[in-house]
Amino acid sequence: MAHGAPSRRATRNDVARLAGVSTAVVSYVINDGPRAVAPETRRRVEEAILQLRYRPDRLAQALGRHHRTGLVGVIAPDMRRTFLAEAVYALEQAASRRGLTLIAGNSGLRSEREPYYRNVFLGMRVAGLVVVGAAPLPATVELAESEDTPVVQLYGPAPAEPIATQVTCDENESGRLATAHLLDHGHREVCLFAEPDNPVAAQRAEGWRAAVTDAGAHGRLFAVPGDRHGAFEVARALLGGRTGQRRPVAVVCGTDEQALGVIGAARSLGVPVPAGLAVVGQDGIREAAFHMPALTTVTTDLHRSVRAALDALRGATTNVDRSATSHEAPSSPHEPPGRPRLQPGGSCGCEP
């Protein structure tokens, strides 16, 4: 087929005519289903799309039918953090299987960035907003609800009075589980590395404090950056004796990122893990299992949590055209998606 620029915006009918197929077949190729298309037919349709420079106007189609797009706006504090990146990726994959498309922005936990993305996403007539790893601002929920747009909080701190649908982990229990596990290994002092000014870290610290107190043990809390590199530097100074403080032998980290930074610092100083330093993280990132030793961590069922978050948007997205997609089963109501559980590894002294 000869390539040339069309004089007007191409339509689906134009593609079908040029490829010699029906508009339904064009739809199957664009949406990758629900019916299979023969390879030769698919090739002709894709060539016609390229030749005509056809782009489906998803926004116009959605607004014309339902006054709501198939978009879901996602706001996360910092998608450079591994756990948040994994959560957003899982959310995107699950949303795609439901015929929804994610658009995402990083708030950086700065009060002015969430309103910016909120306003942009609401202006795009999203089907819902998901705030990942943080509690949404009251103004976000109020404005979104005034436009009949649901807001769901996925992970992050659980406020005493929720203002949005929540799919969160019991962060207090996460900190308690991590600490109790090191106490069960016989440690009588368990230190905590916690990121300052982080609401999730604060709730996990409450669990750490309760476990230490209930066991009649001792604990020291250290303010440590939440990222891997910052934790590495602080841990290296502490383990290397440069701070004048007693070197810890058992550490609960507020995140797996911190824990991997701590293990790296110990390795750089020749401190054996777990014989010289036992470490437990929290979050359950996939990378935790591939370290030597594997990181002991507290985790939740990420995919169940993601499905539950999308289930909460279901009422707003059922009128989105999803004829070319399959549906996931909703989360089981009998198992809370955010229940934390210990995932043993070698970093605490458990047998691999």
Backbone torsions as a table, in degrees:
resi	resn	phi	psi	omega
1	MET	NA	135.3	179.0
2	ALA	-77.3	139.1	-178.4
3	HIS	-92.6	132.2	177.3
4	GLY	-156.4	155.2	-177.5
5	ALA	-82.9	127.1	178.8
6	PRO	-70.9	154.8	-178.2
7	SER	-82.2	-14.5	177.2
8	ARG	-139.4	172.3	179.0
9	ARG	-66.7	125.5	-177.9
10	ALA	-69.9	150.6	177.7
11	THR	-113.7	171.9	177.1
12	ARG	-63.9	-34.9	176.9
13	ASN	-61.5	-38.8	178.9
14	ASP	-62.4	-42.8	-179.9
15	VAL	-63.5	-45.4	-179.1
16	ALA	-61.5	-42.7	-178.8
17	ARG	-63.6	-45.2	-178.0
18	LEU	-67.9	-37.0	-178.4
19	ALA	-84.2	-12.1	179.9
20	GLY	73.8	35.5	-179.9
21	VAL	-132.5	177.6	176.5
22	SER	-83.2	162.4	176.8
23	THR	-65.4	-27.4	178.1
24	ALA	-64.2	-40.1	178.7
25	VAL	-65.3	-40.2	175.6
26	VAL	-57.8	-42.6	178.8
27	SER	-62.2	-41.4	179.9
28	TYR	-62.8	-38.2	179.4
29	VAL	-69.0	-45.6	-177.8
30	ILE	-63.4	-41.4	-175.1
31	ASN	-95.0	1.7	-178.7
32	ASP	56.6	44.0	178.8
33	GLY	142.8	-174.4	6.7
34	PRO	-80.5	-11.0	179.1
35	ARG	-102.6	147.9	178.9
36	ALA	-72.6	149.5	178.9
37	VAL	-121.7	132.9	179.9
38	ALA	-58.2	142.5	-176.4
39	PRO	-52.6	-43.8	-178.7
40	GLU	-65.9	-39.2	177.9
41	THR	-66.3	-43.9	177.8
42	ARG	-58.5	-41.5	-179.7
43	ARG	-60.7	-42.9	-178.9
44	ARG	-65.0	-40.8	179.5
45	VAL	-65.7	-43.9	-179.0
46	GLU	-65.5	-36.7	177.0
47	GLU	-66.0	-38.8	178.6
48	ALA	-66.0	-38.9	177.8
49	ILE	-61.7	-43.7	179.1
50	LEU	-66.2	-43.8	-177.1
51	GLN	-63.9	-42.0	-178.0
52	LEU	-87.5	-5.6	-177.4
53	ARG	55.1	42.6	-176.6
54	TYR	-77.5	133.2	173.8
55	ARG	-133.3	119.9	178.7
56	PRO	-64.9	135.9	179.2
57	ASP	-88.3	84.4	-175.8
58	ARG	-60.4	-41.2	-176.8
59	LEU	-63.7	-46.8	-179.5
60	ALA	-64.9	-39.4	179.5
61	GLN	-62.3	-47.1	-177.1
62	ALA	-66.3	-46.2	-178.1
63	LEU	-67.5	-33.6	179.6
64	GLY	-67.2	-31.8	-177.8
65	ARG	-91.8	-42.8	-166.1
66	HIS	-131.4	-3.5	-175.5
67	HIS	61.0	21.9	179.0
68	ARG	-151.3	135.0	-179.8
69	THR	-83.9	170.4	174.3
70	GLY	-92.3	30.5	-179.5
71	LEU	-99.5	145.6	172.5
72	VAL	-123.1	121.6	178.0
73	GLY	-84.7	131.3	-179.0
74	VAL	-121.1	129.3	177.4
75	ILE	-120.4	122.5	-179.9
76	ALA	-127.3	150.8	-178.9
77	PRO	-63.6	-44.8	-175.2
78	ASP	-163.8	99.6	-176.7
79	MET	-76.5	4.8	168.8
80	ARG	-75.1	-23.1	176.5
81	ARG	-70.0	130.4	-171.6
82	THR	-58.2	-45.3	-177.2
83	PHE	-62.9	-43.0	179.6
84	LEU	-65.9	-38.9	177.9
85	ALA	-62.8	-41.8	178.9
86	GLU	-65.7	-38.6	179.8
87	ALA	-65.5	-43.8	-179.8
88	VAL	-67.6	-38.2	178.2
89	TYR	-63.3	-45.8	178.9
90	ALA	-62.3	-37.9	178.2
91	LEU	-64.5	-42.5	-179.9
92	GLU	-64.1	-41.7	-179.4
93	GLN	-66.0	-43.8	179.8
94	ALA	-67.4	-39.0	178.8
95	ALA	-64.6	-40.2	-179.7
96	SER	-61.0	-38.8	179.0
97	ARG	-67.8	-16.0	177.7
98	ARG	-101.6	8.5	178.5
99	GLY	80.7	19.2	-179.3
100	LEU	-110.8	154.2	179.5
101	THR	-121.4	132.5	-180.0
102	LEU	-89.9	141.9	165.8
103	ILE	-127.1	134.5	-168.9
104	ALA	-132.1	153.6	175.9
105	GLY	-145.9	151.0	177.7
106	ASN	-94.5	124.0	178.8
107	SER	-86.9	-22.6	-177.2
108	GLY	62.2	18.7	-176.9
109	LEU	55.5	26.8	177.0
110	ARG	-102.5	132.3	-170.5
111	SER	-60.4	-26.5	-176.9
112	GLU	-86.3	-16.1	-176.5
113	ARG	-82.8	-37.0	178.0
114	GLU	-61.6	-47.0	176.6
115	PRO	-59.3	-34.7	179.5
116	TYR	-61.1	-53.0	-179.3
117	TYR	-67.2	-37.6	177.5
118	ARG	-56.5	-47.8	-177.9
119	ASN	-66.5	-39.8	178.2
120	VAL	-62.7	-47.6	-175.9
121	PHE	-68.0	-41.4	178.1
122	LEU	-64.8	-34.5	176.8
123	GLY	-65.4	-22.2	177.9
124	MET	-90.3	5.1	177.6
125	ARG	59.3	47.7	179.0
126	VAL	-63.4	154.8	178.3
127	ALA	-77.1	-19.1	179.2
128	GLY	-175.8	164.1	176.1
129	LEU	-117.6	136.1	174.0
130	VAL	-121.5	120.7	176.5
131	VAL	-100.8	117.8	-172.8
132	VAL	-103.5	127.9	172.5
133	GLY	77.8	9.2	-179.8
134	ALA	-157.5	157.9	175.3
135	ALA	-81.4	134.0	179.0
136	PRO	-67.0	149.3	176.7
137	LEU	-67.6	144.8	178.5
138	PRO	-54.2	-37.7	-179.2
139	ALA	-65.6	-32.0	178.1
140	THR	-64.5	-46.5	-178.8
141	VAL	-65.8	-43.4	-177.9
142	GLU	-62.4	-46.8	-178.4
143	LEU	-68.1	-41.9	-179.5
144	ALA	-63.4	-44.0	-178.8
145	GLU	-67.3	-29.0	177.3
146	SER	-66.4	-19.0	177.5
147	GLU	-108.6	17.7	178.8
148	ASP	58.4	35.5	177.6
149	THR	-109.9	116.1	-177.7
150	PRO	-71.1	150.9	177.7
151	VAL	-123.2	131.7	179.1
152	VAL	-124.5	134.3	173.0
153	GLN	-97.1	121.0	177.5
154	LEU	-109.1	111.2	-174.9
155	TYR	65.1	-176.1	-174.9
156	GLY	92.5	175.9	-176.0
157	PRO	-68.5	143.1	177.7
158	ALA	-95.4	107.4	-179.9
159	PRO	-68.6	157.6	-179.1
160	ALA	-61.4	-37.0	178.8
161	GLU	-121.2	93.2	-178.0
162	PRO	-61.1	140.3	178.0
163	ILE	-112.0	-3.1	178.9
164	ALA	-143.3	164.3	174.0
165	THR	-60.9	133.5	-175.2
166	GLN	-117.9	135.6	167.8
167	VAL	-126.8	88.7	-170.4
168	THR	-128.9	162.9	174.8
169	CYS	-89.6	149.8	171.9
170	ASP	-76.0	90.7	-173.4
171	GLU	-65.0	-33.7	176.8
172	ASN	-61.5	-45.1	179.1
173	GLU	-66.5	-33.7	177.0
174	SER	-59.7	-48.8	178.6
175	GLY	-63.6	-36.5	-179.9
176	ARG	-67.4	-44.2	-179.7
177	LEU	-60.8	-46.2	-179.0
178	ALA	-60.2	-42.8	-178.0
179	THR	-70.7	-44.6	-179.6
180	ALA	-59.9	-33.2	-179.3
181	HIS	-65.9	-42.6	177.7
182	LEU	-68.4	-35.8	175.6
183	LEU	-63.8	-37.1	178.0
184	ASP	-65.6	-22.9	175.9
185	HIS	-79.8	-1.0	175.8
186	GLY	100.0	1.6	178.8
187	HIS	-72.9	135.5	179.9
188	ARG	-102.6	-7.4	170.7
189	GLU	-133.1	124.9	178.2
190	VAL	-123.0	117.1	-179.7
191	CYS	-89.1	157.3	178.2
192	LEU	-123.0	128.8	171.4
193	PHE	-101.1	111.2	-174.5
194	ALA	-127.4	139.5	177.2
195	GLU	-75.4	126.1	179.6
196	PRO	-69.4	153.0	175.8
197	ASP	58.8	31.6	176.8
198	ASN	-120.7	114.9	-175.5
199	PRO	-59.6	-36.2	178.1
200	VAL	-65.9	-44.7	178.4
201	ALA	-59.7	-36.9	-179.8
202	ALA	-65.7	-40.6	178.9
203	GLN	-69.6	-37.1	176.6
204	ARG	-67.3	-33.2	177.4
205	ALA	-65.3	-33.4	176.9
206	GLU	-62.3	-40.7	177.2
207	GLY	-65.5	-41.8	176.1
208	TRP	-59.0	-47.0	-177.3
209	ARG	-63.2	-41.5	-179.2
210	ALA	-66.0	-41.4	-179.3
211	ALA	-65.0	-42.8	178.7
212	VAL	-63.0	-45.1	-178.8
213	THR	-64.8	-45.7	-178.9
214	ASP	-62.2	-31.4	-179.0
215	ALA	-86.9	-4.5	-176.4
216	GLY	65.6	28.8	-177.8
217	ALA	-99.1	-171.1	179.9
218	HIS	-118.2	156.6	178.3
219	GLY	-152.9	148.8	173.2
220	ARG	-128.6	137.5	-178.8
221	LEU	-107.0	131.1	178.8
222	PHE	-119.8	132.6	175.6
223	ALA	-78.5	116.1	-173.6
224	VAL	-134.0	135.5	176.9
225	PRO	-55.0	149.8	-176.6
226	GLY	-78.7	-12.7	-179.0
227	ASP	-91.2	162.5	-174.5
228	ARG	-63.8	-42.5	-175.4
229	HIS	-70.8	-41.2	177.4
230	GLY	-64.4	-40.5	178.3
231	ALA	-65.1	-37.1	178.2
232	PHE	-58.7	-46.9	-176.7
233	GLU	-65.6	-45.2	-179.5
234	VAL	-65.4	-43.6	-179.3
235	ALA	-65.9	-37.8	-179.9
236	ARG	-64.9	-39.6	177.6
237	ALA	-66.3	-40.4	-178.3
238	LEU	-71.2	-46.6	-178.9
239	LEU	-70.6	-26.7	-180.0
240	GLY	-85.3	1.4	176.4
241	GLY	78.5	17.1	-176.9
242	ARG	-85.7	-7.6	-177.5
243	THR	-98.7	-10.1	-177.1
244	GLY	79.3	4.0	179.8
245	GLN	-102.2	155.6	179.3
246	ARG	-63.5	135.1	-177.5
247	ARG	-71.0	130.2	178.5
248	PRO	-71.9	156.1	176.8
249	VAL	-119.6	-10.7	177.2
250	ALA	-144.6	124.8	-173.2
251	VAL	-132.7	130.3	166.4
252	VAL	-99.0	128.6	177.9
253	CYS	-104.5	144.0	-178.7
254	GLY	-66.5	-25.1	178.7
255	THR	-140.3	160.8	173.8
256	ASP	-66.3	-32.3	177.2
257	GLU	-57.4	-47.5	177.9
258	GLN	-61.6	-45.2	-176.2
259	ALA	-60.5	-42.1	179.4
260	LEU	-67.9	-33.9	174.1
261	GLY	-65.5	-39.5	178.9
262	VAL	-65.6	-43.9	178.5
263	ILE	-62.9	-39.3	177.0
264	GLY	-62.5	-40.2	178.5
265	ALA	-65.5	-42.4	178.8
266	ALA	-61.7	-43.9	-179.8
267	ARG	-62.8	-38.5	-178.2
268	SER	-67.5	-22.2	-179.5
269	LEU	-102.2	1.8	-179.1
270	GLY	77.0	17.9	177.2
271	VAL	-86.1	117.0	-176.0
272	PRO	-72.4	139.4	175.8
273	VAL	-115.0	120.6	13.1
274	PRO	-100.9	-1.2	-173.2
275	ALA	-59.6	-40.1	-179.9
276	GLY	-98.4	-21.4	180.0
277	LEU	-154.7	115.4	176.4
278	ALA	-92.5	134.7	-173.6
279	VAL	-131.8	136.0	172.6
280	VAL	-130.1	134.2	178.0
281	GLY	-106.5	-174.7	177.0
282	GLN	-145.9	134.8	175.7
283	ASP	136.6	-40.4	179.3
284	GLY	77.1	40.0	177.7
285	ILE	-68.2	152.0	-175.9
286	ARG	-60.4	-34.9	-176.8
287	GLU	-61.9	-23.8	-175.7
288	ALA	-57.8	-33.2	-176.0
289	ALA	-77.3	-11.8	-172.4
290	PHE	-105.8	10.4	176.2
291	HIS	-93.2	162.4	178.1
292	MET	-120.3	108.2	-1.9
293	PRO	-75.9	161.6	177.4
294	ALA	-62.4	143.1	-176.7
295	LEU	-78.9	127.5	168.6
296	THR	-75.2	131.7	-174.8
297	THR	-147.8	164.1	172.9
298	VAL	-105.1	128.3	-172.6
299	THR	-132.4	169.5	172.5
300	THR	-131.8	170.9	178.4
301	ASP	-81.0	95.3	-175.8
302	LEU	-60.7	-44.8	-175.4
303	HIS	-69.4	-35.8	174.8
304	ARG	-64.8	-40.5	179.6
305	SER	-63.9	-41.9	179.6
306	VAL	-63.5	-43.3	178.7
307	ARG	-62.8	-39.5	179.2
308	ALA	-64.0	-38.2	178.5
309	ALA	-63.9	-42.3	178.7
310	LEU	-71.0	-33.3	174.4
311	ASP	-58.1	-37.1	-178.9
312	ALA	-67.2	-23.1	176.9
313	LEU	-90.3	-3.6	-170.3
314	ARG	-57.0	-39.0	-179.0
315	GLY	-61.3	-28.9	-178.8
316	ALA	-90.7	-13.8	-174.2
317	THR	-113.6	0.4	-179.4
318	THR	-67.3	-21.3	179.9
319	ASN	-94.0	11.0	174.2
320	VAL	-85.6	138.8	-177.9
321	ASP	-68.5	111.1	-179.7
322	ARG	-125.9	31.8	-175.3
323	SER	-63.9	-21.6	-176.9
324	ALA	-101.5	19.9	-175.9
325	THR	-131.2	162.1	172.7
326	SER	-97.7	162.4	-177.8
327	HIS	-111.9	142.1	173.3
328	GLU	-84.2	151.9	174.0
329	ALA	-69.8	142.4	178.1
330	PRO	-67.1	161.7	179.1
331	SER	-63.8	148.4	176.9
332	SER	-70.6	131.2	178.9
333	PRO	-73.3	-8.5	-175.0
334	HIS	-89.3	-10.4	-179.3
335	GLU	-129.4	109.7	179.4
336	PRO	-57.2	131.0	-175.1
337	PRO	-67.1	-22.8	-174.7
338	GLY	-101.3	20.2	-178.0
339	ARG	-71.5	120.0	-178.7
340	PRO	-76.5	150.0	176.3
341	ARG	-145.6	150.9	-179.4
342	LEU	-81.4	135.3	176.8
343	GLN	-116.5	97.2	-173.3
344	PRO	-67.7	144.0	172.8
345	GLY	-138.6	-165.8	-178.5
346	GLY	-88.3	-10.7	-171.9
347	SER	-72.1	-13.6	179.4
348	CYS	-102.8	-13.3	-176.8
349	GLY	114.4	-1.7	175.5
350	CYS	-69.0	150.6	177.0
351	GLU	-69.8	132.8	179.0
352	PRO	-66.1	NA	NA
